[in-house]
Amino acid sequence: MATSASWQPQEEGFKEICGLLEQQISSSSTADKSQIWQQLQHYSHFPDFNNYLAFILARADGKSVEIRQAAGLLLKNNLRTGYKSMAPENQQYIKSELLPCLGAADRHIRSTVGTIVSVVVQLGGILGWPELLQALVNCLDSNDVNHMEGAMDALSKICEDIPQVLDSDVAGLAERPINIFLPRFLKFFQSPHSSLRKLSLGSVNQYIMLMPTALYASMDQYLQGLFVLANDPTTEVRKLVCAAFVQLIEVRPSFLEPHLNNIIEYMLQINKDNTDEEVALEACEFWSAYFDAQLPPENLKEFLPRLIPVLLSNMAYADDDESLNDAEDDESLPDRDQDIKPRFHSSRLHGSDNLEEDDDDIVNIWNLRKCSAAALDVLSNVFGDDILPTLMPIIEAKLSASGDEAWKDREAAVLALGAIAEGCISGLYPHLSEIVVFLIPLLDDKFPLIRSISCWTLSRFSKYIVQNGHEQFEKVLMGLLRRILDTNKRVQEAACSAFATLEEEAAEELAPRLEIILQHLMCAFGKYQRRNLRIVYDAIGTLADAVGEALNQPVCLEILMPPLIAKWQQLPNSDKDLFPLLECFTSIAQALGSGFTQFAQPVFQRCIDIIKIQQLAKVDPASAGVQYDKEFIVCSLDLLSGLVEGLGSGVESLVAQSNLKDLLLQCCLDDAYDVRQSAFALLGDLARVCPVHLHPRLPEFLDVAAKQLNTSKLKETLSVANNACWAIGELAVKVRQEVSPIVVAVISYLVPILLHSEELNNKSLVENSAITLGRLAWVCPELVSPHMEHFMQSWCIALSRIRDDIEKEDAFRGLCAMVKANPSGALSSLVFMCRAIASWHEIRSEELHNEVCQVLHGYKQMLRNGAWDQCMSALEPPVKDRLSKYQV
């Protein structure tokens, strides 16, 4: 093998590769791009192909910069995937060609080299390239602007991609690389070349989070540098200064405290000038970051009279805001695929941790307008009504501005009212009726963006509107329904989302108005394009959740079901537009209960078919005819759960005629955690209503469910463990003694969960663990009671935090059964057991109430010579009061 020093390209290979690269980047070339790509991939198998690319990048002076850059980018991608398996002499050749190019005359070549250098360091470390550090230092100290900029470019990419590499000890080096480079970075803050100021500042900013000793020690110099650069003529530099202050306030606010007033003044000025939106946006992040850092609000209070008007002024649409393109009647224009955001279905979860989803912002591009509104929202939550004397006169002035040219001011004022709806509610409360009266006509404004923001702002006052009596509620409801049928897609979207929020607040109040609501929603269903259809599904699903069985009336079903079923039949099994429809049917099935029976058979069968197709696609997409996508399985499992919950034992005949148990077992064994999560939810639901159909595979279901609780990755799969734990408990109360083979193992997995409940910080899993442990104790007390002393204390603490319900009753039946089997096992935890019993407001089951009485009386007789009184004296007075109903 030739040594790297003597490697030379063959003329023929050099020409051929250059020719291919030229065709690849040429827009006029008629050649088939995929064929060229395949040809280049073919060359990749030659061991010295990457040497050719390095040679073309570094030395092909006769070729265009574009061809040399293309060679460099291909080299970078090849190194990403194959650097570690390359022959050392080829690695060495490439590195030796890169270093001299750091100072190349052409900026594009320097930049490409910088990117490749960063990749090589990422893969081989500093130690793998001993010459690099000295080469970079030489370039930085050279006073040649190309060399300085080339080295700085490479370093800035290393700092961005792998900052910790420079802040680590390197064998053979007296100090960490960052100690060598940081003084040079800080010196470049004063360079006459804006590119060096920008690259050096960007590089130092990457270390704010890591805060190496070198930066900590140079903090004064860094801050002085920031203050000088604060007025830099280059936009990019000023943007980085603002970013530095925002990061510092988040990570090390103490450094900024002596300078806070000056920094606040600076950020305020930049927000006010707003000559460059990107710099203003970076500065605007400061206000929320300030409060996240829990700095004293008083420091900002004196600035509020100047800050609030600036925020409001920046909340108006900028002239180049993309949303202004949404301002025409566009309802008949089909959506493009790129307009449709990917959606994520969240799998079912049994228990009390169903987290609220964040409001989905209407168009997800972060800009100065949204950032200013978010800052106003934060201010309103921190200062509450104190901001109203400054804010309200500005809002009123903007709202009363007449004339078409002032529409953006009016719109910003409506946005501001929505932004402060939570934080200033008490101060706004006396005026809410007038505010709502003022907003309702804006739903019919001629400007679509005023119509859409009025929908959102009204939804922020939903709670008040629902509580405040019939007339306003009726007007808002009808106004939003009108807007749902707007001719503008943006308004349709805002109205549907606002209506869904109102539905959640109004709940059963909607029942008398169901017919007119459904007529509007189904009319929208008929005319919406694909993207907004998803939001209609959501509004229908939310309506079903809100009104429940009130939906089960012939007049409602005649309006609601035929269009949904037609859509259901029209969509093929591989169409992702099925997801929101499956979710919508899940809510309807749960709401209608037995009323869904007439629609159940085809829905049930389709879910089974979809799961089958997807399980086949996972191993053999060709014969399935579709690409595998686990979300189809998750949504189908969740709809089956909805059917089981809605139809109850009425689902039994459908389950009996299907192979659901086999498909479900496969899903419980799936490697994707969200598939398992939904599978165990369905397992628990089926255990409740038709355990007999799970019976043939019961040992396997129990075994796989138990395994979910015994994993080193528990923290990453808490929701799977939660549902599996719940399912084991549901199976236990139905199949009783048949769970005995797994009881001891499951107890050994549940006890650590109860003992470490604080660390896990998952209320739902802890509650389900306590209930399932109790259910196992109830059906197999002889197996559980010998282990009582290991878990009684933490178990009783968990039980005392669970609300009264049927599951808690089962757990206490287990407690009583265990104490009968092993009374001494609970002696050392008696105080905790008394607190758990006292956590009941009322035990509805008379039989259980009597059993609990017997347990307490048993201990009272067992503990003589004042031991019982001693136990009672350790209890808090309210606990003692509650125990009195058990006659102790």
Secondary structure, DSSP 8 states (H G I E B T S, - for coil): ---GGG----HHHHHHHHHHHHHHH-SS--S-HHHHHHHHHHHTTSTTHHHHHHHHHHH-TTS-HHHHHHHHHHHHHHHHHHGGGS-HHHHHHHHHHHHHHTT-SSHHHHHHHHHHHHHHHHHHTTTT-HHHHHHHHHHHTS--HHHHHHHHHHHHHHHHH-GGGTTS--TT-SS-HHHHHHHHHHHHTT-S-HHHHHHHHHHHHTTTTT--HHHHHTHHHHHHHHHHHTT-S-HHHHHHHHHHHHHHHHH-HHHHGGGHHHHHHHHHHHHHH-SSHHHHHHHHHHHHHHHHTT--THHHHTTHHHHHHHHHHHTS--TT-GGGGG-S--TTS---GGGS----------SS---------SS----HHHHHHHHHHHHHHHHGGGGHHHHHHHHHHHHT--SGGGHHHHHHHHHHHHHTTTTTHHHHGGGHHHHHHHHHHHTT-SSHHHHHHHHHHHHHTHHHHHHT-HHHHHHHHHHHHHHHT-SSHHHHHHHHHHHHHHHHHHGGGGGGGHHHHHHHHHHHHHH--HHHHHHHHHHHHHHHHHHGGGG-SHHHHHHHHHHHHHHHHHS-TT-TTHHHHHHHHHHHHHHHGGGGHHHHHHHHHHHHHHHHHHHHHHH-HHHHTS---HHHHHHHHHHHHHHHHHHGGGGHHHHHTS-HHHHHHHHHT-SSHHHHHHHHHHHHHHHHH-GGGTGGGHHHHHHHHHHTTS-TTGGGGHHHHHHHHHHHHHHHHHHGGGGHHHHHHHHHHHHHHHHTHHHH--HHHHHHHHHHHHHHHHH-HHHHGGGHHHHHHHHHHHHTTS-SSHHHHHHHHHHHHHHHH-GGGGGGGHHHHHHHHHT-S----HHHHHHHHHHHHHHHHHSTTTHHHHHHHTS-HHHHHHHGGGT-
